[in-house]
Amino acid sequence: MNGARLWALTRKEFRQLVRDKSNLAIGVLLPAVLILLFGYGISMDLNNANVAVVMEDASPGAADVMAGLGLSRYLTPTPVRSMHEADSMMQARQVDAIVRVPPDFSAQLLAGHATLQLIVHGADASTARTVQGYVGGAVAQWGAQAAARAGKTPGASAPYGTITLVPRMWFNAANTSTWYLVPGLIVLIMTLLGAFLTSLVVAREWERGTLEALFVTPVRPVEILLAKMIPYFAVGMIGFAMCLLAARYLFGVPMQGSLLILVASSVLYMFVALGVGLLISSATKNQFIASQVALLTSFLPALMLSGFLFDLNNVPAVVRLVGKALPATHFLELIKTLMLAGNVWTIIVKDCLILAAYAAVLLCAALRVTRKRLA
């Protein structure tokens, strides 16, 4: 690889990027795809909320109360042995909430007023409120049944019969959906700048006939790809920096984890997005087709199927599998974890390895397709 050739090509791409204003054209397929996805592939209802139950009181009365959670078709209670285990499950997003039964629960119940602790994962404020309502409703139903068996009417001072539920919100102290949506916007913007815009660059060269002029030069395919990646990588990281600053200073989104890890993972995802765009661009040779393919295979899936708008646990199994296969899903999980929960290393290591694998495969595939086209 020759540094002088690479610099000349990169400078040309920067100039072209500044001059060309038509890269953001979007076709008429977008409304139709949105209608199909909203109508058939998405559910905003919470039908299967996993709840960890910590029984610090093993009395029959406490077990009877917790049995009421299992009667709700919206809740899936999972008994755990300790708060430490429940904490680990919450951080790994294996459960949406924790119900803690205190050691003196039976004594409180006999005294006429007992307290349960409910801890809800608050990264998604809407889901958190729904889970809180489901758990509260299940406990309230038990309280009403217990009062009916005793021939009494539940008191107004006890909203769930003889039990008061004390909720806490983890990972979203402000209880606002902004903290949930802003990390997703970072993913969408990086996908748009990386995959969608980059998908046009090689196809544009084919349409204008300038790529054929490179056939008779010593320029190598790897130099062409690097020259086309560098400007859009810079633009993507500038967009990432602007989003990060807006998240922190305009919306007050916290940064609980490592900023260095967040930047490194964003670089990995930017390579993934660039790989997708270059692969599409090298294979199609047409800007319009490239833009539509990039829209349908990168931006729209990142918007609809990555967990940006809704929890993937609440969609059909086929849609959930498609979502789990997207790089944007793993980057979204990673960025939300780092910003709202902190350095949860099991998620960080897993998602970074997945993103690195995607980047390597896509960039190698783009290089291979370009080499075939230049051969």
N, C-alpha and C positions, 0 to 999 in steps of 0.2 A: 504494500500500500504506500502510495506516494503522498507526502504531506502537502506539497504544493498543489497537486491536482485536487486533493480533498478540500483545501482552503478555497480554491477557485470555484469549485462546484458549490460549496456551502455558501459563499458570498452571493453567487447567482440565485440560490434558493431563497436567501433572505430578501434580496431585491424583488424577486417574484412574489414572495409572500406579502410584501408591503404594497405592491402594485395591484395585485388581483383582488377585486372586491366581490367576486361572484361565487366564492366557495360555499356560502351558507344557503344556497338554494335548496329548498325542500319540495319534494314532489307531492302529488295528490294522494299517494298511498297512506300517508300518515293518519288522516281522519278515519279511513276504513280500518286500519290496523288497531287504532285506539278503541273503536267501537267493538271490534271482535274481542280484544283483550278484556275490556271492561265488562262486556256482556257475558263471556263464557269462562274466562280464565282467572277471574279475581273475585275474592270474597272478603268483604270488610268485617264479617262477623267473626267473633271469637267462639269457636266451638269445642276446643280441647285445650283448656288451660291446665298446665301441669303445676301442682301445688305440693311442696314438701311439707310434711307434718312432723313436727318435733314434739314428741310426747314426753315431757318431763314429769307428767303425772300419769301413772299407769292405772288409775282407778276406773271402775266400770262407768262411772258418770262421765269422765273425760272421754272414754272410748265411745260412749253413746253420742256425745256431741260431735266428735270427729266423724262418726259413721254417717252423719247427715251430709258431709261434703261429698261422699261417694254417691249419694242419691241424686245429685245434680248432674244432668247430662252435659253441662258445660265444664265441669271440673274433673280432673284426674288426680286424686290425692296419692302421694307416695310417702309412706312412712320412712323416716330416717332416724338415726340413733342420736345425733347431736347437732347443735347449731353449727359446729365447725363443718360437718358434712353438708348441711343445708347451705351454708355460705359458699362452699366450693361449687355446689350444683348451681347456685344462683349466678356466680361469676361466669361459669361455663355456659350459661343460658340453657341449662337442662330443665330448669323449672322457672315459672313466671312469678311465683310467690312462695312465701314461707308462712305457715301458721304455727305459732309456738304456744304450746299449752304449758303454763307455768307450774312449778312443783306444788303450789298450794291451791290449785284450781278447785279441787273437790271441797276444800274447806271454804273457799270463797262462794262456791255454789250453794253449800248448805247455809251459809250466812245470808243468802238471798241476792247476791250480786257478784258475778265473776268476770274476769277480764282475760281475753285472749289477745295475743300480739299477732298482727298481720304485717308482713314485710313484702312489699311489691317491687318488682323490677321496673323502674320508672323510665328506662330509656325511651320507650314508646308511651307517652302520656295517655293516649287514648286507650291502648290495651291495658295499661295499669289501672285506669279508672274502671274499666269493664270488669277486670278480675276482682277488684275491690268490691264492686257491686255484687258479683256472683257469690263470693265468699260470704259477704254480709247477708245476702238473701238466704243462703243455705243455713247460716247460724240463726237467722231470724225465724226461719221455718221450724227449726228444732225448738226454739224458744216458745213459739206459738203452740206447738204440739205438747210440749212439757206443761205449759200453763193450762191447756185444755184438759190434760190428764189429771191435773191437780184441781180442776174446777175453778181456775182463777183467770183473770184477764191480765195480760202483760202490762206492767206499769209504764207510764209515759216517760219516766226517768231512765228506763232501760230500753234502748232502741231495739235490741235483739232479745227480748224477753228478759231473762235473768242474767244475760251475758252482754258485756260491752266489748266491742272489737276496737282495738287501738291500732290504727294503720301507720305505717312508715313507708316513705318512698325512697328507694335506693337508686343511685345513679342518675337521678333527675330531681334534685332538691327543689327546683323551681316549679316542678309539675307543669311544664309547658311543652307543647309539641315542637316548638322551635328548636329545642336541643336535640330532638329526634330527627328533624328534617334537614338541618344545616349540614351535618356530615354527609347525608345523601346527596345534597346539592354539589358538594365537592366531587363526589364520584361522577355525577352526571356531567359536570363541566369538564373534568379531565377526560372523560370518554368522548365528549363532543370535540374537544380540541385535538385529542390524540387520534382517535379512530376515524371520525367522520371527515375532518379536514385533510388528514394525511391520505385518506383513500383516494383523493383527487389528484395527487401530485404526479404519480407515474402515468396515470391515464391521461392527464393533460399533455404530458410530453409526447405520448403516442398520437393524440389527436392533432397536435400542432406540427408533428413531423420532426421535432427537435431531437428525439431520442435516436432516430436513425443516424443523425450526424455524429453521435457518440460511438457508433459501431466501428468507425474507421480510426478511432483514437485509442490510446493505450489505457483509457479509463477502465477500471475493473468494476464488476457489479457491487462489491462490498463498498467501494467508494461512492457509488451512486446512492446506495441506500443510506449510508451514513450522512451524506450531504443533504438528503431529503429528511432525515430524522432530526438532525441537530436544530434547525429553526423551529420545528413544531414541538420538539422537546422543550426548548426555551420558552415558547409561548405557553405550553401546558403548565410548566412549573411557575411561570408568572401568574397564571390563572389560579393555581393552587395557593400561592402565597396571598393573593388578594382575597380568596375565600377564607383562608385561615385567619387573616387579619379582621375580616368582617365578622367571622364567627366569634372571635374573642372580644372585639371592641364595640361592635354594633349590636350583637345578639347576646353577649354575655355567656356564651357556651364555655364551660370549663375545659381545662386541659389537665386531666388527672394522670395521664401516662407520660411517657417520654416523648418529647418533641423530636428528638433525634431519630427515634424508631419510626415516628409518624412520617417524617421526611423521607427516610430510607424506604419505607413501604410504598410511599407515593411515587418515588422514582421507579420502583419495581412495576407498579401498575401503569405508569406512563410508558414503560417499555412494552408492556402487554398491549396497550391501546395503539401504540405506534406499529407494533407488529401486525395487529389486525388490519389497520389501515393500509400498510404497505403491501400486505398479502393480497388484499382485495384490489388495490390499485394496479398491481403488477399482473393480476390474472384477468381483469376485465377489459382494459384498454379504452374504456369509454367513461367519461366523467359522470354522465347521468346514471348509467348502470351502477357505477362504483358508489355514487352517493346513496342510491336506493338500497344496495346490498349492505353498505355500512350502517345505514339507518335501521334496517330490519335485523341485522345481526349483532349490533353493538349498542347503539343508543337506546332504542326502544326496549330491548331486554333489560338493560341497566335501569331504565325507568320503571318498568312494570314488573319484572320478575326477580329483582335482586334483594327485595325486602325494603326498598325505599318507601313504598306507599303502604305496605301491609306486611304482616307476619307470614312467612312462608309456611308455618305450621297449620295455617287455616285454609290452604288451597288444596285442590285434588293432588293425589300422589304423583301423577305424571307431570303436572306443572311444577310441583316441588322439586322433582328430580332435575327438570330442565333448569330451574333456578339455581340449584346447588352446583350445576356444571358451569355456571357463568363466572368468569374472573371477577366481575363487578360485585357479585354476592360476597365473595371472600374479602375483597377490599373494603366493602361497606361494613362487614362484621368487624374487621380489624380497626377501621378508623373510628367506629362508634365505641369499641372497647377502649381504645387508647384515650379518647376524649372524655368519655363519661364514666368508665369503670376503673381505668388504670392499667398497669402492666400485668395483664393476665397472660402468663408466658405460654400456657398451653394453646391459647388462641393465636397469639403472636407468631409462635414458631410454625404452627400448622399453616396458617394463612400465608405467611411469607414464603414458605417452601412451595406452596401451590402457585402463588404468583410468579415465583422465579421459574418454575417448571413451564408455566404458560408462556412466559416471556421468551425462554430459550427455544421452545418448540415453534412459536409463531415467527420469531425473527429468522430462525434457520429455514423455515418453510418459505418466507418471503425472499430470502437470498437464493434459495434453490429455484424458485419460479423466475426470478429476475435473471439468473444465470441461463436458464433455458430460453428465455426470451432474447437474450443477447447473443446466444450461441449462433 
